[in-house]
């Protein structure tokens, strides 16, 4: 009986302990990604409708804030996967269209920018 209680408590507590607010470097990367989207001039599709970059960034920021309150973002990759990849309501993937280019998955677009940002930063 005691062993079952310990296991039950561990199953409740451990998943919550593994998630934490992103470290400063990740917060800086996420802020960069949101700013990049804001200033991109690209269109952003969610749930079948196209939105301008500023509106898209506001939407993504709201989702990010929601996730932060619940300690569900511990890295930039978590941010992309949980806040900027697909609609939480419909499950439909987000798309980004820049200029005359064909739409691409927002996750791919953001991961590409994240890699560029990381490569441009001085080594620590």
Secondary structure, DSSP 8 states (H G I E B T S, - for coil): -HHHHHHHHHHHHHHHHH-----HHHHHHHHHHHHHHHHS--EEEETTEEEEHHHHHHHHHHHHHHHHHTT---SHHHHHHHHSSB-TTT--B-EEE-TTS--EEHHHHHHHHHHHHHHHS---
